[in-house]
């Protein structure tokens, strides 16, 4: 009932993901990512509708690693 982030966990995780990518010089391709597609992916992860390997593949398809 008195939860401080009623819908904030997804936003906090997204912000952490973006920060991690930025700190590691990983860029989105295309930049910025499609907002609706990213939202659906995060909602699917939060609802446990997808497995971790699915999200890893989703992310891998949308970023460019600086080391190849």
PDB file of N, CA, C and O in Angstrom, chain B, residues numbered from 101:
ATOM      1  N   UNK B 101       0.808  -1.198   0.000  1.00  0.00           N
ATOM      2  CA  UNK B 101       0.000   0.000   0.000  1.00  0.00           C
ATOM      3  C   UNK B 101       0.853   1.264   0.000  1.00  0.00           C
ATOM      4  O   UNK B 101       0.579   2.200  -0.752  1.00  0.00           O
ATOM      5  N   UNK B 102       1.871   1.295   0.827  1.00  0.00           N
ATOM      6  CA  UNK B 102       2.723   2.484   0.924  1.00  0.00           C
ATOM      7  C   UNK B 102       4.025   2.286   0.153  1.00  0.00           C
ATOM      8  O   UNK B 102       5.086   2.733   0.589  1.00  0.00           O
ATOM      9  N   UNK B 103       3.940   1.628  -0.969  1.00  0.00           N
ATOM     10  CA  UNK B 103       5.117   1.348  -1.768  1.00  0.00           C
ATOM     11  C   UNK B 103       5.629   2.656  -2.387  1.00  0.00           C
ATOM     12  O   UNK B 103       4.863   3.366  -3.038  1.00  0.00           O
ATOM     13  N   UNK B 104       6.916   2.982  -2.193  1.00  0.00           N
ATOM     14  CA  UNK B 104       7.411   4.287  -2.651  1.00  0.00           C
ATOM     15  C   UNK B 104       7.514   4.425  -4.171  1.00  0.00           C
ATOM     16  O   UNK B 104       7.482   5.544  -4.682  1.00  0.00           O
ATOM     17  N   UNK B 105       7.634   3.328  -4.895  1.00  0.00           N
ATOM     18  CA  UNK B 105       7.760   3.394  -6.353  1.00  0.00           C
ATOM     19  C   UNK B 105       6.707   2.509  -7.002  1.00  0.00           C
ATOM     20  O   UNK B 105       7.047   1.440  -7.509  1.00  0.00           O
ATOM     21  N   UNK B 106       5.432   2.917  -7.004  1.00  0.00           N
ATOM     22  CA  UNK B 106       4.383   2.037  -7.509  1.00  0.00           C
ATOM     23  C   UNK B 106       4.613   1.567  -8.946  1.00  0.00           C
ATOM     24  O   UNK B 106       4.285   0.430  -9.284  1.00  0.00           O
ATOM     25  N   UNK B 107       5.164   2.418  -9.778  1.00  0.00           N
ATOM     26  CA  UNK B 107       5.471   1.986 -11.140  1.00  0.00           C
ATOM     27  C   UNK B 107       6.919   2.333 -11.464  1.00  0.00           C
ATOM     28  O   UNK B 107       7.325   2.297 -12.625  1.00  0.00           O
ATOM     29  N   UNK B 108       7.679   2.661 -10.459  1.00  0.00           N
ATOM     30  CA  UNK B 108       9.027   3.164 -10.670  1.00  0.00           C
ATOM     31  C   UNK B 108      10.089   2.125 -10.913  1.00  0.00           C
ATOM     32  O   UNK B 108      11.142   2.452 -11.460  1.00  0.00           O
ATOM     33  N   UNK B 109       9.857   0.875 -10.525  1.00  0.00           N
ATOM     34  CA  UNK B 109      10.894  -0.130 -10.715  1.00  0.00           C
ATOM     35  C   UNK B 109      11.271  -0.279 -12.180  1.00  0.00           C
ATOM     36  O   UNK B 109      12.455  -0.353 -12.507  1.00  0.00           O
ATOM     37  N   UNK B 110      10.292  -0.324 -13.056  1.00  0.00           N
ATOM     38  CA  UNK B 110      10.592  -0.464 -14.486  1.00  0.00           C
ATOM     39  C   UNK B 110      11.384   0.742 -14.978  1.00  0.00           C
ATOM     40  O   UNK B 110      12.326   0.596 -15.757  1.00  0.00           O
ATOM     41  N   UNK B 111      11.005   1.917 -14.530  1.00  0.00           N
ATOM     42  CA  UNK B 111      11.730   3.127 -14.936  1.00  0.00           C
ATOM     43  C   UNK B 111      13.144   3.129 -14.367  1.00  0.00           C
ATOM     44  O   UNK B 111      14.092   3.503 -15.056  1.00  0.00           O
ATOM     45  N   UNK B 112      13.285   2.716 -13.121  1.00  0.00           N
ATOM     46  CA  UNK B 112      14.612   2.682 -12.500  1.00  0.00           C
ATOM     47  C   UNK B 112      15.513   1.667 -13.198  1.00  0.00           C
ATOM     48  O   UNK B 112      16.697   1.928 -13.408  1.00  0.00           O
ATOM     49  N   UNK B 113      14.965   0.528 -13.551  1.00  0.00           N
ATOM     50  CA  UNK B 113      15.752  -0.484 -14.254  1.00  0.00           C
ATOM     51  C   UNK B 113      16.132   0.012 -15.639  1.00  0.00           C
ATOM     52  O   UNK B 113      17.262  -0.198 -16.079  1.00  0.00           O
ATOM     53  N   UNK B 114      15.217   0.662 -16.329  1.00  0.00           N
ATOM     54  CA  UNK B 114      15.527   1.207 -17.655  1.00  0.00           C
ATOM     55  C   UNK B 114      16.647   2.246 -17.543  1.00  0.00           C
ATOM     56  O   UNK B 114      17.574   2.252 -18.353  1.00  0.00           O
ATOM     57  N   UNK B 115      16.561   3.123 -16.540  1.00  0.00           N
ATOM     58  CA  UNK B 115      17.594   4.128 -16.340  1.00  0.00           C
ATOM     59  C   UNK B 115      18.936   3.467 -16.034  1.00  0.00           C
ATOM     60  O   UNK B 115      19.971   3.920 -16.523  1.00  0.00           O
ATOM     61  N   UNK B 116      18.930   2.416 -15.243  1.00  0.00           N
ATOM     62  CA  UNK B 116      20.169   1.699 -14.932  1.00  0.00           C
ATOM     63  C   UNK B 116      20.756   1.048 -16.186  1.00  0.00           C
ATOM     64  O   UNK B 116      21.971   1.056 -16.382  1.00  0.00           O
ATOM     65  N   UNK B 117      19.893   0.487 -17.028  1.00  0.00           N
ATOM     66  CA  UNK B 117      20.349  -0.122 -18.277  1.00  0.00           C
ATOM     67  C   UNK B 117      20.991   0.930 -19.178  1.00  0.00           C
ATOM     68  O   UNK B 117      22.075   0.706 -19.717  1.00  0.00           O
ATOM     69  N   UNK B 118      20.330   2.071 -19.343  1.00  0.00           N
ATOM     70  CA  UNK B 118      20.858   3.140 -20.189  1.00  0.00           C
ATOM     71  C   UNK B 118      22.191   3.647 -19.635  1.00  0.00           C
ATOM     72  O   UNK B 118      23.131   3.872 -20.398  1.00  0.00           O
ATOM     73  N   UNK B 119      22.278   3.826 -18.329  1.00  0.00           N
ATOM     74  CA  UNK B 119      23.514   4.276 -17.703  1.00  0.00           C
ATOM     75  C   UNK B 119      24.632   3.255 -17.916  1.00  0.00           C
ATOM     76  O   UNK B 119      25.757   3.628 -18.247  1.00  0.00           O
ATOM     77  N   UNK B 120      24.329   1.972 -17.729  1.00  0.00           N
ATOM     78  CA  UNK B 120      25.320   0.918 -17.945  1.00  0.00           C
ATOM     79  C   UNK B 120      25.848   0.960 -19.376  1.00  0.00           C
ATOM     80  O   UNK B 120      27.056   0.877 -19.600  1.00  0.00           O
ATOM     81  N   UNK B 121      24.941   1.088 -20.340  1.00  0.00           N
ATOM     82  CA  UNK B 121      25.358   1.150 -21.738  1.00  0.00           C
ATOM     83  C   UNK B 121      26.240   2.373 -21.981  1.00  0.00           C
ATOM     84  O   UNK B 121      27.276   2.269 -22.636  1.00  0.00           O
ATOM     85  N   UNK B 122      25.836   3.524 -21.460  1.00  0.00           N
ATOM     86  CA  UNK B 122      26.611   4.751 -21.646  1.00  0.00           C
ATOM     87  C   UNK B 122      28.000   4.633 -21.027  1.00  0.00           C
ATOM     88  O   UNK B 122      28.993   5.002 -21.654  1.00  0.00           O
ATOM     89  N   UNK B 123      28.073   4.129 -19.812  1.00  0.00           N
ATOM     90  CA  UNK B 123      29.366   4.012 -19.133  1.00  0.00           C
ATOM     91  C   UNK B 123      30.313   3.054 -19.845  1.00  0.00           C
ATOM     92  O   UNK B 123      31.532   3.191 -19.750  1.00  0.00           O
ATOM     93  N   UNK B 124      29.753   2.097 -20.552  1.00  0.00           N
ATOM     94  CA  UNK B 124      30.568   1.114 -21.266  1.00  0.00           C
ATOM     95  C   UNK B 124      30.697   1.443 -22.745  1.00  0.00           C
ATOM     96  O   UNK B 124      31.135   0.610 -23.538  1.00  0.00           O
ATOM     97  N   UNK B 125      30.315   2.660 -23.111  1.00  0.00           N
ATOM     98  CA  UNK B 125      30.423   3.169 -24.490  1.00  0.00           C
ATOM     99  C   UNK B 125      29.687   2.286 -25.501  1.00  0.00           C
ATOM    100  O   UNK B 125      30.122   2.133 -26.642  1.00  0.00           O
ATOM    101  N   UNK B 126      28.589   1.721 -25.071  1.00  0.00           N
ATOM    102  CA  UNK B 126      27.738   0.906 -25.937  1.00  0.00           C
ATOM    103  C   UNK B 126      26.629   1.817 -26.440  1.00  0.00           C
ATOM    104  O   UNK B 126      25.981   2.507 -25.653  1.00  0.00           O
ATOM    105  N   UNK B 127      26.412   1.820 -27.744  1.00  0.00           N
ATOM    106  CA  UNK B 127      25.425   2.735 -28.317  1.00  0.00           C
ATOM    107  C   UNK B 127      24.251   1.966 -28.889  1.00  0.00           C
ATOM    108  O   UNK B 127      24.385   0.830 -29.344  1.00  0.00           O
ATOM    109  N   UNK B 128      23.103   2.611 -28.855  1.00  0.00           N
ATOM    110  CA  UNK B 128      21.905   2.034 -29.454  1.00  0.00           C
ATOM    111  C   UNK B 128      22.021   2.088 -30.969  1.00  0.00           C
ATOM    112  O   UNK B 128      22.621   3.006 -31.528  1.00  0.00           O
ATOM    113  N   UNK B 129      21.451   1.111 -31.612  1.00  0.00           N
ATOM    114  CA  UNK B 129      21.385   1.107 -33.070  1.00  0.00           C
ATOM    115  C   UNK B 129      20.012   0.618 -33.486  1.00  0.00           C
ATOM    116  O   UNK B 129      19.769  -0.588 -33.450  1.00  0.00           O
ATOM    117  N   UNK B 130      19.119   1.483 -33.873  1.00  0.00           N
ATOM    118  CA  UNK B 130      19.255   2.921 -34.071  1.00  0.00           C
ATOM    119  C   UNK B 130      19.222   3.671 -32.739  1.00  0.00           C
ATOM    120  O   UNK B 130      18.757   3.154 -31.724  1.00  0.00           O
ATOM    121  N   UNK B 131      19.718   4.876 -32.774  1.00  0.00           N
ATOM    122  CA  UNK B 131      19.764   5.713 -31.586  1.00  0.00           C
ATOM    123  C   UNK B 131      18.824   6.898 -31.801  1.00  0.00           C
ATOM    124  O   UNK B 131      19.021   7.639 -32.764  1.00  0.00           O
ATOM    125  N   UNK B 132      17.853   7.109 -30.988  1.00  0.00           N
ATOM    126  CA  UNK B 132      17.442   6.327 -29.824  1.00  0.00           C
ATOM    127  C   UNK B 132      16.629   5.108 -30.247  1.00  0.00           C
ATOM    128  O   UNK B 132      16.154   5.028 -31.379  1.00  0.00           O
ATOM    129  N   UNK B 133      16.475   4.157 -29.320  1.00  0.00           N
ATOM    130  CA  UNK B 133      15.676   2.972 -29.646  1.00  0.00           C
ATOM    131  C   UNK B 133      14.203   3.337 -29.802  1.00  0.00           C
ATOM    132  O   UNK B 133      13.751   4.370 -29.307  1.00  0.00           O
ATOM    133  N   UNK B 134      13.471   2.488 -30.488  1.00  0.00           N
ATOM    134  CA  UNK B 134      12.030   2.695 -30.652  1.00  0.00           C
ATOM    135  C   UNK B 134      11.371   2.640 -29.271  1.00  0.00           C
ATOM    136  O   UNK B 134      11.470   1.634 -28.568  1.00  0.00           O
ATOM    137  N   UNK B 135      10.711   3.712 -28.898  1.00  0.00           N
ATOM    138  CA  UNK B 135      10.138   3.833 -27.553  1.00  0.00           C
ATOM    139  C   UNK B 135       9.073   2.771 -27.296  1.00  0.00           C
ATOM    140  O   UNK B 135       9.069   2.142 -26.237  1.00  0.00           O
ATOM    141  N   UNK B 136       8.180   2.568 -28.245  1.00  0.00           N
ATOM    142  CA  UNK B 136       7.106   1.593 -28.048  1.00  0.00           C
ATOM    143  C   UNK B 136       7.661   0.174 -27.940  1.00  0.00           C
ATOM    144  O   UNK B 136       7.189  -0.621 -27.127  1.00  0.00           O
ATOM    145  N   UNK B 137       8.649  -0.134 -28.749  1.00  0.00           N
ATOM    146  CA  UNK B 137       9.265  -1.461 -28.715  1.00  0.00           C
ATOM    147  C   UNK B 137      10.000  -1.686 -27.391  1.00  0.00           C
ATOM    148  O   UNK B 137       9.914  -2.762 -26.799  1.00  0.00           O
ATOM    149  N   UNK B 138      10.719  -0.667 -26.939  1.00  0.00           N
ATOM    150  CA  UNK B 138      11.441  -0.774 -25.673  1.00  0.00           C
ATOM    151  C   UNK B 138      10.465  -0.922 -24.506  1.00  0.00           C
ATOM    152  O   UNK B 138      10.700  -1.700 -23.582  1.00  0.00           O
ATOM    153  N   UNK B 139       9.374  -0.172 -24.562  1.00  0.00           N
ATOM    154  CA  UNK B 139       8.368  -0.278 -23.497  1.00  0.00           C
ATOM    155  C   UNK B 139       7.784  -1.687 -23.438  1.00  0.00           C
ATOM    156  O   UNK B 139       7.639  -2.254 -22.355  1.00  0.00           O
ATOM    157  N   UNK B 140       7.451  -2.247 -24.587  1.00  0.00           N
ATOM    158  CA  UNK B 140       6.892  -3.601 -24.618  1.00  0.00           C
ATOM    159  C   UNK B 140       7.886  -4.626 -24.082  1.00  0.00           C
ATOM    160  O   UNK B 140       7.503  -5.558 -23.374  1.00  0.00           O
ATOM    161  N   UNK B 141       9.141  -4.454 -24.417  1.00  0.00           N
ATOM    162  CA  UNK B 141      10.167  -5.375 -23.919  1.00  0.00           C
ATOM    163  C   UNK B 141      10.282  -5.285 -22.399  1.00  0.00           C
ATOM    164  O   UNK B 141      10.342  -6.310 -21.720  1.00  0.00           O
ATOM    165  N   UNK B 142      10.312  -4.065 -21.863  1.00  0.00           N
ATOM    166  CA  UNK B 142      10.433  -3.913 -20.414  1.00  0.00           C
ATOM    167  C   UNK B 142       9.205  -4.445 -19.690  1.00  0.00           C
ATOM    168  O   UNK B 142       9.326  -5.055 -18.628  1.00  0.00           O
ATOM    169  N   UNK B 143       8.031  -4.222 -20.253  1.00  0.00           N
ATOM    170  CA  UNK B 143       6.811  -4.749 -19.638  1.00  0.00           C
ATOM    171  C   UNK B 143       6.804  -6.276 -19.664  1.00  0.00           C
ATOM    172  O   UNK B 143       6.363  -6.909 -18.705  1.00  0.00           O
ATOM    173  N   UNK B 144       7.283  -6.863 -20.742  1.00  0.00           N
ATOM    174  CA  UNK B 144       7.345  -8.319 -20.842  1.00  0.00           C
ATOM    175  C   UNK B 144       8.313  -8.894 -19.815  1.00  0.00           C
ATOM    176  O   UNK B 144       8.039  -9.925 -19.201  1.00  0.00           O
ATOM    177  N   UNK B 145       9.441  -8.224 -19.633  1.00  0.00           N
ATOM    178  CA  UNK B 145      10.409  -8.679 -18.624  1.00  0.00           C
ATOM    179  C   UNK B 145       9.807  -8.553 -17.227  1.00  0.00           C
ATOM    180  O   UNK B 145       9.905  -9.479 -16.422  1.00  0.00           O
ATOM    181  N   UNK B 146       9.189  -7.420 -16.940  1.00  0.00           N
ATOM    182  CA  UNK B 146       8.609  -7.186 -15.611  1.00  0.00           C
ATOM    183  C   UNK B 146       7.491  -8.172 -15.295  1.00  0.00           C
ATOM    184  O   UNK B 146       7.317  -8.569 -14.143  1.00  0.00           O
ATOM    185  N   UNK B 147       6.738  -8.566 -16.313  1.00  0.00           N
ATOM    186  CA  UNK B 147       5.617  -9.496 -16.110  1.00  0.00           C
ATOM    187  C   UNK B 147       6.068 -10.958 -16.145  1.00  0.00           C
ATOM    188  O   UNK B 147       5.251 -11.868 -16.005  1.00  0.00           O
ATOM    189  N   UNK B 148       7.360 -11.175 -16.330  1.00  0.00           N
ATOM    190  CA  UNK B 148       7.902 -12.539 -16.430  1.00  0.00           C
ATOM    191  C   UNK B 148       7.308 -13.299 -17.609  1.00  0.00           C
ATOM    192  O   UNK B 148       7.145 -14.518 -17.556  1.00  0.00           O
ATOM    193  N   UNK B 149       6.986 -12.565 -18.674  1.00  0.00           N
ATOM    194  CA  UNK B 149       6.456 -13.191 -19.882  1.00  0.00           C
ATOM    195  C   UNK B 149       7.559 -13.714 -20.785  1.00  0.00           C
ATOM    196  O   UNK B 149       7.301 -14.506 -21.691  1.00  0.00           O
ATOM    197  N   UNK B 150       8.785 -13.275 -20.544  1.00  0.00           N
ATOM    198  CA  UNK B 150       9.927 -13.692 -21.355  1.00  0.00           C
ATOM    199  C   UNK B 150      11.051 -14.155 -20.440  1.00  0.00           C
ATOM    200  O   UNK B 150      11.097 -13.807 -19.260  1.00  0.00           O
ATOM    201  N   UNK B 151      11.945 -14.937 -21.000  1.00  0.00           N
ATOM    202  CA  UNK B 151      13.101 -15.433 -20.252  1.00  0.00           C
ATOM    203  C   UNK B 151      14.292 -14.493 -20.457  1.00  0.00           C
ATOM    204  O   UNK B 151      14.305 -13.681 -21.382  1.00  0.00           O
ATOM    205  N   UNK B 152      15.270 -14.614 -19.594  1.00  0.00           N
ATOM    206  CA  UNK B 152      16.470 -13.782 -19.684  1.00  0.00           C
ATOM    207  C   UNK B 152      17.160 -13.892 -21.049  1.00  0.00           C
ATOM    208  O   UNK B 152      17.559 -12.866 -21.601  1.00  0.00           O
ATOM    209  N   UNK B 153      17.317 -15.098 -21.613  1.00  0.00           N
ATOM    210  CA  UNK B 153      17.955 -15.177 -22.938  1.00  0.00           C
ATOM    211  C   UNK B 153      17.214 -14.382 -24.013  1.00  0.00           C
ATOM    212  O   UNK B 153      17.840 -13.829 -24.917  1.00  0.00           O
ATOM    213  N   UNK B 154      15.894 -14.324 -23.919  1.00  0.00           N
ATOM    214  CA  UNK B 154      15.128 -13.528 -24.880  1.00  0.00           C
ATOM    215  C   UNK B 154      15.513 -12.056 -24.779  1.00  0.00           C
ATOM    216  O   UNK B 154      15.746 -11.398 -25.793  1.00  0.00           O
ATOM    217  N   UNK B 155      15.580 -11.544 -23.552  1.00  0.00           N
ATOM    218  CA  UNK B 155      15.922 -10.137 -23.378  1.00  0.00           C
ATOM    219  C   UNK B 155      17.362  -9.869 -23.794  1.00  0.00           C
ATOM    220  O   UNK B 155      17.651  -8.824 -24.378  1.00  0.00           O
ATOM    221  N   UNK B 156      18.264 -10.793 -23.504  1.00  0.00           N
ATOM    222  CA  UNK B 156      19.659 -10.636 -23.926  1.00  0.00           C
ATOM    223  C   UNK B 156      19.746 -10.545 -25.448  1.00  0.00           C
ATOM    224  O   UNK B 156      20.473  -9.708 -25.984  1.00  0.00           O
ATOM    225  N   UNK B 157      19.011 -11.400 -26.135  1.00  0.00           N
ATOM    226  CA  UNK B 157      18.991 -11.349 -27.610  1.00  0.00           C
ATOM    227  C   UNK B 157      18.360 -10.053 -28.103  1.00  0.00           C
ATOM    228  O   UNK B 157      18.852  -9.442 -29.051  1.00  0.00           O
ATOM    229  N   UNK B 158      17.273  -9.632 -27.461  1.00  0.00           N
ATOM    230  CA  UNK B 158      16.599  -8.398 -27.844  1.00  0.00           C
ATOM    231  C   UNK B 158      17.571  -7.225 -27.733  1.00  0.00           C
ATOM    232  O   UNK B 158      17.671  -6.399 -28.640  1.00  0.00           O
ATOM    233  N   UNK B 159      18.277  -7.165 -26.620  1.00  0.00           N
ATOM    234  CA  UNK B 159      19.207  -6.068 -26.395  1.00  0.00           C
ATOM    235  C   UNK B 159      20.395  -6.157 -27.353  1.00  0.00           C
ATOM    236  O   UNK B 159      20.813  -5.147 -27.919  1.00  0.00           O
ATOM    237  N   UNK B 160      20.931  -7.343 -27.532  1.00  0.00           N
ATOM    238  CA  UNK B 160      22.079  -7.538 -28.421  1.00  0.00           C
ATOM    239  C   UNK B 160      21.769  -7.090 -29.852  1.00  0.00           C
ATOM    240  O   UNK B 160      22.644  -6.580 -30.551  1.00  0.00           O
ATOM    241  N   UNK B 161      20.524  -7.284 -30.279  1.00  0.00           N
ATOM    242  CA  UNK B 161      20.117  -6.874 -31.625  1.00  0.00           C
ATOM    243  C   UNK B 161      19.977  -5.358 -31.770  1.00  0.00           C
ATOM    244  O   UNK B 161      19.857  -4.854 -32.886  1.00  0.00           O
ATOM    245  N   UNK B 162      19.992  -4.634 -30.661  1.00  0.00           N
ATOM    246  CA  UNK B 162      19.712  -3.203 -30.709  1.00  0.00           C
ATOM    247  C   UNK B 162      20.867  -2.314 -30.236  1.00  0.00           C
ATOM    248  O   UNK B 162      20.704  -1.103 -30.094  1.00  0.00           O
ATOM    249  N   UNK B 163      22.013  -2.912 -29.998  1.00  0.00           N
ATOM    250  CA  UNK B 163      23.171  -2.114 -29.577  1.00  0.00           C
ATOM    251  C   UNK B 163      24.383  -2.459 -30.439  1.00  0.00           C
ATOM    252  O   UNK B 163      24.456  -3.517 -31.064  1.00  0.00           O
ATOM    253  N   UNK B 164      25.322  -1.530 -30.444  1.00  0.00           N
ATOM    254  CA  UNK B 164      26.600  -1.758 -31.114  1.00  0.00           C
ATOM    255  C   UNK B 164      27.692  -1.714 -30.061  1.00  0.00           C
ATOM    256  O   UNK B 164      27.855  -0.717 -29.358  1.00  0.00           O
ATOM    257  N   UNK B 165      28.427  -2.788 -29.963  1.00  0.00           N
ATOM    258  CA  UNK B 165      29.517  -2.852 -28.992  1.00  0.00           C
ATOM    259  C   UNK B 165      30.759  -2.194 -29.575  1.00  0.00           C
ATOM    260  O   UNK B 165      31.082  -2.421 -30.741  1.00  0.00           O
ATOM    261  N   UNK B 166      31.458  -1.388 -28.792  1.00  0.00           N
ATOM    262  CA  UNK B 166      32.620  -0.673 -29.325  1.00  0.00           C
ATOM    263  C   UNK B 166      33.800  -1.606 -29.635  1.00  0.00           C
ATOM    264  O   UNK B 166      34.708  -1.226 -30.374  1.00  0.00           O
ATOM    265  N   UNK B 167      33.792  -2.786 -29.090  1.00  0.00           N
ATOM    266  CA  UNK B 167      34.905  -3.711 -29.299  1.00  0.00           C
ATOM    267  C   UNK B 167      34.603  -4.761 -30.342  1.00  0.00           C
ATOM    268  O   UNK B 167      35.366  -5.712 -30.510  1.00  0.00           O
ATOM    269  N   UNK B 168      33.481  -4.596 -31.052  1.00  0.00           N
ATOM    270  CA  UNK B 168      33.217  -5.496 -32.180  1.00  0.00           C
ATOM    271  C   UNK B 168      32.123  -6.382 -32.025  1.00  0.00           C
ATOM    272  O   UNK B 168      31.834  -7.171 -32.925  1.00  0.00           O
TER     273      UNK B 168
END
